[in-house]
Amino acid sequence: MYKHKATMTDRRYKILKLIANGYKNKQIARKMDMSLSNTQLQKWRLYCYLGEIHSSLDAVYMGLQMGLLKKSDLAEQIREEINDFEVEKQM
């Protein structure tokens, strides 16, 4: 478990939405006019807020579970990956 206690900020929420739309770190950095290292830090803090998260897919899944995202917010590819993830969890 992470030791850092993070909060959800507007910036981190925007990053979560961009992740849900399939953006990668460099694309997020450009879109939000941030450095790549700051983007990675904010993404790590977002993961801390969401719980024991280790991947973008986990972050999107937890965002859905917490009501921060809706399936309609997701890019088609991400939506398919989430559906596969949910099927695996049921097995």
Backbone atoms as SQL, in Angstrom:
CREATE TABLE atoms (id INTEGER PRIMARY KEY, chain TEXT, resi INTEGER, resn TEXT, atom TEXT, x REAL, y REAL, z REAL);
INSERT INTO atoms VALUES
  (1, 'A', 1, 'MET', 'N', 0.842, -1.184, 0.000),
  (2, 'A', 1, 'MET', 'CA', 0.000, 0.000, 0.000),
  (3, 'A', 1, 'MET', 'C', 0.882, 1.241, 0.000),
  (4, 'A', 2, 'TYR', 'N', 0.437, 2.278, -0.715),
  (5, 'A', 2, 'TYR', 'CA', 1.189, 3.513, -0.791),
  (6, 'A', 2, 'TYR', 'C', 1.147, 4.257, 0.537),
  (7, 'A', 3, 'LYS', 'N', 2.246, 4.911, 0.891),
  (8, 'A', 3, 'LYS', 'CA', 2.299, 5.696, 2.124),
  (9, 'A', 3, 'LYS', 'C', 1.780, 7.108, 1.903),
  (10, 'A', 4, 'HIS', 'N', 1.831, 7.575, 0.657),
  (11, 'A', 4, 'HIS', 'CA', 1.414, 8.936, 0.341),
  (12, 'A', 4, 'HIS', 'C', -0.110, 9.024, 0.340),
  (13, 'A', 5, 'LYS', 'N', -0.647, 9.994, 1.050),
  (14, 'A', 5, 'LYS', 'CA', -2.099, 10.212, 1.062),
  (15, 'A', 5, 'LYS', 'C', -2.405, 11.343, 0.095),
  (16, 'A', 6, 'ALA', 'N', -3.008, 11.025, -1.010),
  (17, 'A', 6, 'ALA', 'CA', -3.292, 12.015, -2.048),
  (18, 'A', 6, 'ALA', 'C', -4.757, 12.426, -2.006),
  (19, 'A', 7, 'THR', 'N', -5.038, 13.548, -2.607),
  (20, 'A', 7, 'THR', 'CA', -6.406, 14.023, -2.745),
  (21, 'A', 7, 'THR', 'C', -6.726, 14.107, -4.230),
  (22, 'A', 8, 'MET', 'N', -8.006, 14.133, -4.553),
  (23, 'A', 8, 'MET', 'CA', -8.410, 14.293, -5.949),
  (24, 'A', 8, 'MET', 'C', -8.501, 15.788, -6.239),
  (25, 'A', 9, 'THR', 'N', -7.696, 16.219, -7.171),
  (26, 'A', 9, 'THR', 'CA', -7.713, 17.616, -7.597),
  (27, 'A', 9, 'THR', 'C', -8.328, 17.687, -8.990),
  (28, 'A', 10, 'ASP', 'N', -8.636, 18.883, -9.442),
  (29, 'A', 10, 'ASP', 'CA', -9.163, 19.054, -10.800),
  (30, 'A', 10, 'ASP', 'C', -8.161, 18.532, -11.825),
  (31, 'A', 11, 'ARG', 'N', -6.885, 18.814, -11.602),
  (32, 'A', 11, 'ARG', 'CA', -5.841, 18.371, -12.532),
  (33, 'A', 11, 'ARG', 'C', -5.800, 16.845, -12.616),
  (34, 'A', 12, 'ARG', 'N', -5.850, 16.187, -11.475),
  (35, 'A', 12, 'ARG', 'CA', -5.799, 14.714, -11.467),
  (36, 'A', 12, 'ARG', 'C', -7.060, 14.129, -12.087),
  (37, 'A', 13, 'TYR', 'N', -8.197, 14.775, -11.867),
  (38, 'A', 13, 'TYR', 'CA', -9.437, 14.315, -12.484),
  (39, 'A', 13, 'TYR', 'C', -9.336, 14.424, -14.011),
  (40, 'A', 14, 'LYS', 'N', -8.775, 15.524, -14.499),
  (41, 'A', 14, 'LYS', 'CA', -8.592, 15.693, -15.949),
  (42, 'A', 14, 'LYS', 'C', -7.651, 14.623, -16.494),
  (43, 'A', 15, 'ILE', 'N', -6.606, 14.315, -15.737),
  (44, 'A', 15, 'ILE', 'CA', -5.675, 13.266, -16.155),
  (45, 'A', 15, 'ILE', 'C', -6.407, 11.930, -16.232),
  (46, 'A', 16, 'LEU', 'N', -7.241, 11.625, -15.254),
  (47, 'A', 16, 'LEU', 'CA', -8.010, 10.385, -15.270),
  (48, 'A', 16, 'LEU', 'C', -8.899, 10.323, -16.510),
  (49, 'A', 17, 'LYS', 'N', -9.550, 11.421, -16.828),
  (50, 'A', 17, 'LYS', 'CA', -10.412, 11.449, -18.018),
  (51, 'A', 17, 'LYS', 'C', -9.601, 11.263, -19.291),
  (52, 'A', 18, 'LEU', 'N', -8.405, 11.841, -19.342),
  (53, 'A', 18, 'LEU', 'CA', -7.557, 11.658, -20.515),
  (54, 'A', 18, 'LEU', 'C', -7.079, 10.212, -20.631),
  (55, 'A', 19, 'ILE', 'N', -6.734, 9.606, -19.504),
  (56, 'A', 19, 'ILE', 'CA', -6.350, 8.191, -19.498),
  (57, 'A', 19, 'ILE', 'C', -7.523, 7.356, -20.027),
  (58, 'A', 20, 'ALA', 'N', -8.721, 7.679, -19.591),
  (59, 'A', 20, 'ALA', 'CA', -9.917, 6.960, -20.024),
  (60, 'A', 20, 'ALA', 'C', -10.177, 7.125, -21.514),
  (61, 'A', 21, 'ASN', 'N', -9.644, 8.191, -22.079),
  (62, 'A', 21, 'ASN', 'CA', -9.774, 8.423, -23.517),
  (63, 'A', 21, 'ASN', 'C', -8.598, 7.871, -24.302),
  (64, 'A', 22, 'GLY', 'N', -7.714, 7.140, -23.615),
  (65, 'A', 22, 'GLY', 'CA', -6.625, 6.461, -24.306),
  (66, 'A', 22, 'GLY', 'C', -5.346, 7.256, -24.464),
  (67, 'A', 23, 'TYR', 'N', -5.233, 8.408, -23.811),
  (68, 'A', 23, 'TYR', 'CA', -4.030, 9.221, -23.918),
  (69, 'A', 23, 'TYR', 'C', -2.881, 8.588, -23.129),
  (70, 'A', 24, 'LYS', 'N', -1.682, 8.695, -23.660),
  (71, 'A', 24, 'LYS', 'CA', -0.459, 8.230, -22.990),
  (72, 'A', 24, 'LYS', 'C', 0.204, 9.428, -22.301),
  (73, 'A', 25, 'ASN', 'N', 1.229, 9.165, -21.494),
  (74, 'A', 25, 'ASN', 'CA', 1.865, 10.216, -20.686),
  (75, 'A', 25, 'ASN', 'C', 2.300, 11.434, -21.505),
  (76, 'A', 26, 'LYS', 'N', 2.994, 11.218, -22.622),
  (77, 'A', 26, 'LYS', 'CA', 3.466, 12.357, -23.426),
  (78, 'A', 26, 'LYS', 'C', 2.299, 13.164, -23.980),
  (79, 'A', 27, 'GLN', 'N', 1.237, 12.468, -24.390),
  (80, 'A', 27, 'GLN', 'CA', 0.065, 13.160, -24.920),
  (81, 'A', 27, 'GLN', 'C', -0.640, 13.956, -23.820),
  (82, 'A', 28, 'ILE', 'N', -0.719, 13.373, -22.633),
  (83, 'A', 28, 'ILE', 'CA', -1.336, 14.075, -21.496),
  (84, 'A', 28, 'ILE', 'C', -0.532, 15.328, -21.161),
  (85, 'A', 29, 'ALA', 'N', 0.793, 15.185, -21.135),
  (86, 'A', 29, 'ALA', 'CA', 1.663, 16.325, -20.831),
  (87, 'A', 29, 'ALA', 'C', 1.434, 17.460, -21.825),
  (88, 'A', 30, 'ARG', 'N', 1.383, 17.130, -23.112),
  (89, 'A', 30, 'ARG', 'CA', 1.160, 18.160, -24.135),
  (90, 'A', 30, 'ARG', 'C', -0.220, 18.780, -23.991),
  (91, 'A', 31, 'LYS', 'N', -1.226, 17.942, -23.813),
  (92, 'A', 31, 'LYS', 'CA', -2.612, 18.411, -23.724),
  (93, 'A', 31, 'LYS', 'C', -2.815, 19.341, -22.525),
  (94, 'A', 32, 'MET', 'N', -2.137, 19.041, -21.411),
  (95, 'A', 32, 'MET', 'CA', -2.332, 19.824, -20.186),
  (96, 'A', 32, 'MET', 'C', -1.232, 20.859, -19.974),
  (97, 'A', 33, 'ASP', 'N', -0.340, 20.981, -20.944),
  (98, 'A', 33, 'ASP', 'CA', 0.761, 21.947, -20.874),
  (99, 'A', 33, 'ASP', 'C', 1.585, 21.754, -19.598),
  (100, 'A', 34, 'MET', 'N', 1.993, 20.493, -19.376),
  (101, 'A', 34, 'MET', 'CA', 2.797, 20.128, -18.213),
  (102, 'A', 34, 'MET', 'C', 4.051, 19.415, -18.706),
  (103, 'A', 35, 'SER', 'N', 5.063, 19.384, -17.863),
  (104, 'A', 35, 'SER', 'CA', 6.245, 18.591, -18.202),
  (105, 'A', 35, 'SER', 'C', 5.894, 17.116, -18.067),
  (106, 'A', 36, 'LEU', 'N', 6.675, 16.279, -18.726),
  (107, 'A', 36, 'LEU', 'CA', 6.440, 14.839, -18.632),
  (108, 'A', 36, 'LEU', 'C', 6.635, 14.351, -17.198),
  (109, 'A', 37, 'SER', 'N', 7.662, 14.869, -16.515),
  (110, 'A', 37, 'SER', 'CA', 7.905, 14.432, -15.137),
  (111, 'A', 37, 'SER', 'C', 6.763, 14.862, -14.202),
  (112, 'A', 38, 'ASN', 'N', 6.218, 16.052, -14.401),
  (113, 'A', 38, 'ASN', 'CA', 5.091, 16.489, -13.575),
  (114, 'A', 38, 'ASN', 'C', 3.846, 15.653, -13.882),
  (115, 'A', 39, 'THR', 'N', 3.669, 15.312, -15.143),
  (116, 'A', 39, 'THR', 'CA', 2.550, 14.450, -15.528),
  (117, 'A', 39, 'THR', 'C', 2.655, 13.107, -14.830),
  (118, 'A', 40, 'GLN', 'N', 3.849, 12.539, -14.832),
  (119, 'A', 40, 'GLN', 'CA', 4.059, 11.246, -14.181),
  (120, 'A', 40, 'GLN', 'C', 3.829, 11.345, -12.675),
  (121, 'A', 41, 'LEU', 'N', 4.258, 12.439, -12.065),
  (122, 'A', 41, 'LEU', 'CA', 4.036, 12.644, -10.633),
  (123, 'A', 41, 'LEU', 'C', 2.539, 12.752, -10.327),
  (124, 'A', 42, 'GLN', 'N', 1.829, 13.551, -11.110),
  (125, 'A', 42, 'GLN', 'CA', 0.390, 13.718, -10.889),
  (126, 'A', 42, 'GLN', 'C', -0.350, 12.399, -11.115),
  (127, 'A', 43, 'LYS', 'N', 0.104, 11.632, -12.097),
  (128, 'A', 43, 'LYS', 'CA', -0.504, 10.332, -12.359),
  (129, 'A', 43, 'LYS', 'C', -0.256, 9.394, -11.178),
  (130, 'A', 44, 'TRP', 'N', 0.947, 9.397, -10.616),
  (131, 'A', 44, 'TRP', 'CA', 1.266, 8.572, -9.447),
  (132, 'A', 44, 'TRP', 'C', 0.377, 8.979, -8.265),
  (133, 'A', 45, 'ARG', 'N', 0.200, 10.279, -8.071),
  (134, 'A', 45, 'ARG', 'CA', -0.652, 10.752, -6.972),
  (135, 'A', 45, 'ARG', 'C', -2.114, 10.378, -7.209),
  (136, 'A', 46, 'LEU', 'N', -2.543, 10.382, -8.459),
  (137, 'A', 46, 'LEU', 'CA', -3.882, 9.913, -8.801),
  (138, 'A', 46, 'LEU', 'C', -4.019, 8.448, -8.414),
  (139, 'A', 47, 'TYR', 'N', -3.020, 7.650, -8.738),
  (140, 'A', 47, 'TYR', 'CA', -3.024, 6.230, -8.377),
  (141, 'A', 47, 'TYR', 'C', -3.102, 6.070, -6.853),
  (142, 'A', 48, 'CYS', 'N', -2.385, 6.898, -6.126),
  (143, 'A', 48, 'CYS', 'CA', -2.432, 6.856, -4.659),
  (144, 'A', 48, 'CYS', 'C', -3.842, 7.146, -4.160),
  (145, 'A', 49, 'TYR', 'N', -4.478, 8.126, -4.759),
  (146, 'A', 49, 'TYR', 'CA', -5.841, 8.477, -4.357),
  (147, 'A', 49, 'TYR', 'C', -6.808, 7.320, -4.602),
  (148, 'A', 50, 'LEU', 'N', -6.645, 6.658, -5.733),
  (149, 'A', 50, 'LEU', 'CA', -7.574, 5.601, -6.121),
  (150, 'A', 50, 'LEU', 'C', -7.364, 4.311, -5.337),
  (151, 'A', 51, 'GLY', 'N', -6.225, 4.159, -4.719),
  (152, 'A', 51, 'GLY', 'CA', -5.952, 2.942, -3.951),
  (153, 'A', 51, 'GLY', 'C', -4.679, 2.287, -4.439),
  (154, 'A', 52, 'GLU', 'N', -4.601, 0.998, -4.301),
  (155, 'A', 52, 'GLU', 'CA', -3.400, 0.274, -4.714),
  (156, 'A', 52, 'GLU', 'C', -3.475, 0.005, -6.216),
  (157, 'A', 53, 'ILE', 'N', -3.162, 1.023, -6.977),
  (158, 'A', 53, 'ILE', 'CA', -3.280, 1.006, -8.438),
  (159, 'A', 53, 'ILE', 'C', -1.883, 0.962, -9.050),
  (160, 'A', 54, 'HIS', 'N', -1.731, 0.140, -10.097),
  (161, 'A', 54, 'HIS', 'CA', -0.421, 0.001, -10.725),
  (162, 'A', 54, 'HIS', 'C', -0.442, 0.208, -12.234),
  (163, 'A', 55, 'SER', 'N', -1.604, 0.451, -12.804),
  (164, 'A', 55, 'SER', 'CA', -1.671, 0.634, -14.256),
  (165, 'A', 55, 'SER', 'C', -2.808, 1.590, -14.607),
  (166, 'A', 56, 'SER', 'N', -2.755, 2.087, -15.825),
  (167, 'A', 56, 'SER', 'CA', -3.808, 2.979, -16.304),
  (168, 'A', 56, 'SER', 'C', -5.152, 2.269, -16.338),
  (169, 'A', 57, 'LEU', 'N', -5.149, 1.004, -16.743),
  (170, 'A', 57, 'LEU', 'CA', -6.393, 0.249, -16.788),
  (171, 'A', 57, 'LEU', 'C', -6.993, 0.102, -15.392),
  (172, 'A', 58, 'ASP', 'N', -6.147, -0.174, -14.390),
  (173, 'A', 58, 'ASP', 'CA', -6.623, -0.239, -13.003),
  (174, 'A', 58, 'ASP', 'C', -7.225, 1.101, -12.580),
  (175, 'A', 59, 'ALA', 'N', -6.578, 2.197, -12.979),
  (176, 'A', 59, 'ALA', 'CA', -7.062, 3.532, -12.610),
  (177, 'A', 59, 'ALA', 'C', -8.441, 3.790, -13.209),
  (178, 'A', 60, 'VAL', 'N', -8.612, 3.429, -14.471),
  (179, 'A', 60, 'VAL', 'CA', -9.911, 3.626, -15.119),
  (180, 'A', 60, 'VAL', 'C', -10.968, 2.753, -14.445),
  (181, 'A', 61, 'TYR', 'N', -10.618, 1.512, -14.164),
  (182, 'A', 61, 'TYR', 'CA', -11.561, 0.600, -13.502),
  (183, 'A', 61, 'TYR', 'C', -11.992, 1.165, -12.143),
  (184, 'A', 62, 'MET', 'N', -11.032, 1.627, -11.347),
  (185, 'A', 62, 'MET', 'CA', -11.369, 2.198, -10.038),
  (186, 'A', 62, 'MET', 'C', -12.164, 3.495, -10.197),
  (187, 'A', 63, 'GLY', 'N', -11.817, 4.286, -11.197),
  (188, 'A', 63, 'GLY', 'CA', -12.580, 5.502, -11.474),
  (189, 'A', 63, 'GLY', 'C', -14.039, 5.191, -11.756),
  (190, 'A', 64, 'LEU', 'N', -14.281, 4.106, -12.483),
  (191, 'A', 64, 'LEU', 'CA', -15.654, 3.661, -12.740),
  (192, 'A', 64, 'LEU', 'C', -16.324, 3.205, -11.449),
  (193, 'A', 65, 'GLN', 'N', -15.603, 2.414, -10.657),
  (194, 'A', 65, 'GLN', 'CA', -16.154, 1.883, -9.403),
  (195, 'A', 65, 'GLN', 'C', -16.495, 3.001, -8.418),
  (196, 'A', 66, 'MET', 'N', -15.688, 4.062, -8.420),
  (197, 'A', 66, 'MET', 'CA', -15.885, 5.171, -7.485),
  (198, 'A', 66, 'MET', 'C', -16.876, 6.219, -8.006),
  (199, 'A', 67, 'GLY', 'N', -17.365, 6.037, -9.224),
  (200, 'A', 67, 'GLY', 'CA', -18.311, 6.981, -9.797),
  (201, 'A', 67, 'GLY', 'C', -17.669, 8.227, -10.382),
  (202, 'A', 68, 'LEU', 'N', -16.350, 8.207, -10.558),
  (203, 'A', 68, 'LEU', 'CA', -15.650, 9.352, -11.147),
  (204, 'A', 68, 'LEU', 'C', -15.753, 9.348, -12.672),
  (205, 'A', 69, 'LEU', 'N', -15.969, 8.176, -13.243),
  (206, 'A', 69, 'LEU', 'CA', -16.112, 8.015, -14.687),
  (207, 'A', 69, 'LEU', 'C', -17.379, 7.231, -14.981),
  (208, 'A', 70, 'LYS', 'N', -17.876, 7.404, -16.202),
  (209, 'A', 70, 'LYS', 'CA', -18.976, 6.591, -16.711),
  (210, 'A', 70, 'LYS', 'C', -18.441, 5.837, -17.923),
  (211, 'A', 71, 'LYS', 'N', -19.025, 4.705, -18.223),
  (212, 'A', 71, 'LYS', 'CA', -18.552, 3.932, -19.380),
  (213, 'A', 71, 'LYS', 'C', -18.603, 4.767, -20.650),
  (214, 'A', 72, 'SER', 'N', -19.547, 5.707, -20.731),
  (215, 'A', 72, 'SER', 'CA', -19.646, 6.563, -21.914),
  (216, 'A', 72, 'SER', 'C', -18.454, 7.524, -22.024),
  (217, 'A', 73, 'ASP', 'N', -17.694, 7.712, -20.921),
  (218, 'A', 73, 'ASP', 'CA', -16.504, 8.572, -20.938),
  (219, 'A', 73, 'ASP', 'C', -15.307, 7.878, -21.587),
  (220, 'A', 74, 'LEU', 'N', -15.389, 6.557, -21.759),
  (221, 'A', 74, 'LEU', 'CA', -14.227, 5.782, -22.174),
  (222, 'A', 74, 'LEU', 'C', -14.094, 5.702, -23.685),
  (223, 'A', 75, 'ALA', 'N', -12.849, 5.705, -24.143),
  (224, 'A', 75, 'ALA', 'CA', -12.570, 5.430, -25.547),
  (225, 'A', 75, 'ALA', 'C', -12.963, 3.981, -25.813),
  (226, 'A', 76, 'GLU', 'N', -13.326, 3.663, -27.035),
  (227, 'A', 76, 'GLU', 'CA', -13.794, 2.318, -27.378),
  (228, 'A', 76, 'GLU', 'C', -12.796, 1.238, -26.971),
  (229, 'A', 77, 'GLN', 'N', -11.520, 1.454, -27.252),
  (230, 'A', 77, 'GLN', 'CA', -10.487, 0.465, -26.909),
  (231, 'A', 77, 'GLN', 'C', -10.425, 0.248, -25.387),
  (232, 'A', 78, 'ILE', 'N', -10.481, 1.328, -24.631),
  (233, 'A', 78, 'ILE', 'CA', -10.430, 1.236, -23.172),
  (234, 'A', 78, 'ILE', 'C', -11.681, 0.518, -22.660),
  (235, 'A', 79, 'ARG', 'N', -12.827, 0.828, -23.252),
  (236, 'A', 79, 'ARG', 'CA', -14.079, 0.176, -22.852),
  (237, 'A', 79, 'ARG', 'C', -13.991, -1.337, -23.055),
  (238, 'A', 80, 'GLU', 'N', -13.416, -1.760, -24.183),
  (239, 'A', 80, 'GLU', 'CA', -13.247, -3.190, -24.452),
  (240, 'A', 80, 'GLU', 'C', -12.297, -3.829, -23.435),
  (241, 'A', 81, 'GLU', 'N', -11.203, -3.133, -23.116),
  (242, 'A', 81, 'GLU', 'CA', -10.255, -3.662, -22.133),
  (243, 'A', 81, 'GLU', 'C', -10.908, -3.785, -20.752),
  (244, 'A', 82, 'ILE', 'N', -11.729, -2.821, -20.382),
  (245, 'A', 82, 'ILE', 'CA', -12.433, -2.876, -19.098),
  (246, 'A', 82, 'ILE', 'C', -13.408, -4.046, -19.084),
  (247, 'A', 83, 'ASN', 'N', -14.122, -4.248, -20.187),
  (248, 'A', 83, 'ASN', 'CA', -15.048, -5.378, -20.259),
  (249, 'A', 83, 'ASN', 'C', -14.293, -6.700, -20.105),
  (250, 'A', 84, 'ASP', 'N', -13.143, -6.835, -20.778),
  (251, 'A', 84, 'ASP', 'CA', -12.320, -8.044, -20.640),
  (252, 'A', 84, 'ASP', 'C', -11.840, -8.207, -19.204),
  (253, 'A', 85, 'PHE', 'N', -11.444, -7.093, -18.574),
  (254, 'A', 85, 'PHE', 'CA', -10.967, -7.094, -17.194),
  (255, 'A', 85, 'PHE', 'C', -12.071, -7.578, -16.251),
  (256, 'A', 86, 'GLU', 'N', -13.295, -7.103, -16.475),
  (257, 'A', 86, 'GLU', 'CA', -14.426, -7.500, -15.627),
  (258, 'A', 86, 'GLU', 'C', -14.743, -8.983, -15.799),
  (259, 'A', 87, 'VAL', 'N', -14.656, -9.484, -17.030),
  (260, 'A', 87, 'VAL', 'CA', -14.901, -10.895, -17.287),
  (261, 'A', 87, 'VAL', 'C', -13.863, -11.738, -16.562),
  (262, 'A', 88, 'GLU', 'N', -12.592, -11.327, -16.621),
  (263, 'A', 88, 'GLU', 'CA', -11.519, -12.053, -15.922),
  (264, 'A', 88, 'GLU', 'C', -11.749, -12.078, -14.411),
  (265, 'A', 89, 'LYS', 'N', -12.225, -10.970, -13.863),
  (266, 'A', 89, 'LYS', 'CA', -12.463, -10.908, -12.408),
  (267, 'A', 89, 'LYS', 'C', -13.572, -11.855, -11.983),
  (268, 'A', 90, 'GLN', 'N', -14.523, -12.123, -12.871),
  (269, 'A', 90, 'GLN', 'CA', -15.642, -12.996, -12.558),
  (270, 'A', 90, 'GLN', 'C', -15.246, -14.469, -12.604),
  (271, 'A', 91, 'MET', 'N', -14.166, -14.784, -13.272),
  (272, 'A', 91, 'MET', 'CA', -13.747, -16.192, -13.403),
  (273, 'A', 91, 'MET', 'C', -13.123, -16.712, -12.155);
